[in-house]
Amino acid sequence: MPAIEAASQGLPLLIRKGTAPDDFFKHKGIKPGFLFKDLEEIPSLIEEIAKDYDYYSEQANKLAKLYTFDIYKNNLLKILNEYKK
């Protein structure tokens, strides 16, 4: 998951709507960057990030903490245990 790797390093995200990583924007209170539909949107979104880079960097780090290996492992084990019932 390159997006989470980037977020874990404090890099704000620009994710195309309708792709798998757009789920990263579902967490209320966390705004790690922006979703976009068209490539033409990217320059203005980069400008928005640049205006408050520290904020988006901090938000990206918060997002990454929701996707640690331990959290992933526990979620997967929970699903497997439900399946075994």
C-alpha positions in Angstrom: 0.0 0.0 0.0 2.1 2.9 -1.2 -0.3 5.5 0.0 -0.1 4.3 3.6 3.7 4.2 3.3 3.7 7.8 2.1 1.3 8.8 4.9 3.5 7.1 7.5 6.3 9.4 6.4 4.1 12.5 6.8 3.4 12.9 3.1 0.0 14.4 2.3 -2.1 12.3 -0.1 -3.7 13.0 -3.5 -5.9 10.1 -4.3 -8.1 9.6 -7.4 -11.8 9.1 -6.5 -13.0 5.6 -7.2 -9.8 3.9 -6.5 -9.1 1.6 -3.5 -7.2 4.1 -1.5 -10.1 6.6 -1.5 -11.2 4.7 1.6 -8.5 6.5 3.5 -10.8 9.6 3.4 -13.7 8.0 5.2 -12.3 8.6 8.7 -14.1 11.5 10.3 -11.8 14.1 11.7 -8.8 13.1 9.6 -8.0 14.9 6.4 -4.7 13.5 5.0 -4.9 15.3 1.7 -7.5 15.4 -1.1 -9.4 13.2 -3.5 -9.6 14.3 -7.1 -11.6 13.2 -10.2 -9.6 14.9 -13.0 -5.9 15.3 -13.3 -6.4 19.0 -14.0 -7.4 19.4 -10.3 -3.9 18.4 -9.1 -2.1 21.7 -9.4 -4.7 23.6 -7.3 -4.8 20.8 -4.7 -1.0 20.9 -4.4 -1.3 24.6 -3.8 -3.9 24.0 -1.0 -1.6 21.5 0.6 1.4 23.8 0.4 -0.6 26.5 2.2 -0.8 24.3 5.3 1.6 21.5 4.7 2.3 20.9 8.4 -1.5 20.3 9.0 -1.8 17.8 6.1 1.4 16.1 7.1 0.2 15.6 10.7 -3.2 14.3 9.3 -1.3 11.8 7.1 0.6 10.5 10.1 -2.7 10.1 12.0 -4.2 8.1 9.1 -1.1 5.8 8.9 -1.5 5.0 12.6 -4.9 3.5 11.8 -3.3 1.0 9.4 -0.4 -0.6 11.4 0.5 -4.2 10.9 -0.9 -5.2 14.3 -4.3 -3.6 13.5 -4.4 -5.3 10.1 -3.5 -8.6 11.7 -6.1 -8.3 14.4 -8.8 -7.4 11.9 -7.8 -10.4 9.7 -7.9 -12.8 12.7 -11.3 -11.5 13.7 -12.6 -12.2 10.2 -11.1 -15.6 10.1 -12.5 -16.5 13.5 -16.0 -15.4 12.4 -15.6 -17.5 9.3 -14.7 -20.6 11.4 -17.9 -20.4 13.4 
